[in-house]
């Protein structure tokens, strides 16, 4: 079953965060495992608040990804760019479809 992690965070340094994420994506290119899809949402009602929706093939794959040293380093760097500690929501993906 596919797995999705939602990361709720606040930052005033989104451009720097996106640079870190792009660098990580490039380093992971061609490797097995890791995230398969990402959606980044901006809260229209709360300035500086964002939600990242990260999809994995399975919960187990997500946990293997979390155990990688480079994932821990990236999470630490991203945390330093936040104005509050991120909150994580772990979800099993029951349905996903295009509506048009």
N, C-alpha and C positions, 0 to 999 in steps of 0.2 A: 504494500500500500504506500502510495506517495505520502510524503511528509512535508509540512510547511511550518516554518518558524517566522513569526511576526516580531519584529524588533521595533519598539516604540521608543523614540529618542528625541532629544532636543539639542539643537546646536545653532551657533551663529557662524559656523565654519563649514558649511555644506560643500563648497568647492574643494576644500582640502580632503574631506571625507571621500568625495567622488574620485579624487586622484588616487587615494590609497586603494579604493575598491577596484579601480581600473588596473592598477599595478598588480594586484592580487589575481585578477581575472587573467591577465596576460601570463603570469607565472604558472597558473594552473592549466592553461591551454594545452590540450593534448594529454593531460593526465586523467586517469580514471577517478571516479568519485567526485565529490564536491557538489555544489549547488548546480541545478539544471536551469533555473529560471529566477529572475529577480524583478520585482515591481517596487518602485519607490514612490510613495505617496506624500504629499504635502498637506498638512491640516490647514484648511482655509480659515478656521475659527481661532486657532492658537498659533501666533507667529513663532517661527523657529521649531515647530514640532513636526516630526516626520514619522512615517511608518514604512519599514522595509519588509516586504513579503518575499521570503526566500524559499524556493521549492527544491526538494531533494527526491531522489528515487524512492527512498525509504527512511524510516527513523534510524535504522542501523547505519545507513550511509551517512546521515547527518552526524551521528555520534562519532563515527570514524573521522569525519572531517573536523569535528571539534577537538579531537585528540592530536591533530597535527600541530607541531610547534609553530609553523608559520601562521596557522589560524589563530593561535593564542596571541602571538605577537601583533597580528593585525587587529584583533579585538581590543587589545590593550591600547594600541595607537588610536583607534576609533573612539574608545572611551575617553581618552584625553581631550578629544575635540568636542565632547558633549558638555552641555551646561548642567546636566543631571545624569545620574546613572541610567543606562538604558533598561527597559523592561522587556522580557522575552515571553512570548506566548507560543507554546508548542501544540501543533494541530495535525491530526490525520486528515488528509485530503479526501473527502467523500465524493465530491463532484466538481468538475471544471468544464465549462463549455462556452463557446462563442454564442452569442444570442442574436446575431444578425447573419 
